[in-house]
Amino acid sequence: ELLQTQNKIIKSFPEVESVWGKAGRASTATDPAPTEMFETVINLKPETEWRKGLTLDGLINEMDAALQFPGVSN
């Protein structure tokens, strides 16, 4: 549920083309990730389609501010 909520928030940014999230890790002893980890892949639209004056750092900061959940680090 949390992953779906995060994906919905990320997708609400007009610069985002698509977003895919994965909860957990691969079923292998070689994966060092904890089982409670989320991984999110965000595909962005070309910068020519972004809001005027917005930089990648600015977009990251906006997303980070929108994705503040208790107990979750970005």
matplotlib code that plots the C-alpha trace (Angstrom):
import matplotlib.pyplot as plt

x = [0.0, 2.8, 4.6, 1.4, 0.9, 4.5, 4.2, 1.0, 2.6, 5.7, 3.4, 1.6, 4.7, 4.3, 7.9, 7.4, 6.8, 6.4, 7.2, 7.8, 8.3, 9.4, 9.1, 11.4, 14.4, 15.4, 15.2, 19.0, 21.6, 23.7, 21.3, 22.5, 19.3, 17.0, 13.7, 11.8, 13.6, 11.7, 13.3, 11.7, 12.6, 11.4, 11.5, 11.4, 10.1, 12.6, 13.7, 12.1, 8.8, 9.5, 8.2, 10.1, 13.2, 13.1, 16.4, 17.0, 18.1, 14.9, 12.8, 14.6, 14.0, 10.3, 9.9, 11.7, 9.5, 6.3, 7.5, 8.0, 6.5, 7.2, 9.8, 10.7, 14.0, 14.3]
y = [0.0, 2.4, 1.6, 2.3, 5.6, 6.6, 5.7, 7.7, 10.8, 10.5, 10.0, 13.2, 15.3, 16.5, 15.7, 12.0, 9.6, 6.4, 5.0, 1.4, 0.3, -3.0, -4.1, -6.7, -8.3, -11.2, -14.7, -15.1, -15.0, -12.8, -9.8, -7.6, -5.5, -5.8, -7.5, -4.3, -2.2, -0.4, 0.3, 2.8, 3.4, 6.8, 7.5, 11.3, 13.1, 15.1, 18.3, 20.4, 19.2, 20.2, 23.2, 26.4, 26.9, 23.5, 21.6, 18.0, 19.0, 21.0, 18.1, 15.8, 18.2, 18.6, 14.8, 14.3, 16.9, 15.2, 11.7, 12.2, 9.2, 8.3, 5.5, 5.7, 7.3, 8.5]
z = [0.0, 0.8, -2.4, -4.4, -2.6, -3.3, -7.0, -7.2, -5.8, -8.0, -11.1, -10.2, -11.2, -14.8, -15.6, -14.9, -17.8, -15.8, -12.4, -11.3, -7.7, -6.2, -2.6, -1.1, -2.7, -4.9, -3.4, -3.4, -0.7, -2.9, -2.7, 0.2, 0.2, 3.3, 2.7, 3.7, 1.0, -1.8, -5.2, -7.5, -11.1, -12.5, -16.2, -16.9, -19.9, -22.0, -20.2, -22.9, -21.5, -17.9, -16.1, -17.0, -14.8, -13.1, -12.8, -11.9, -8.4, -8.0, -9.1, -6.7, -3.9, -4.7, -4.9, -1.6, 0.1, -1.3, -0.2, 3.5, 5.4, 9.0, 9.1, 5.4, 4.2, 0.6]

ax = plt.figure().add_subplot(projection="3d")
ax.plot(x, y, z, "-o")
ax.set_aspect("equal")
plt.show()
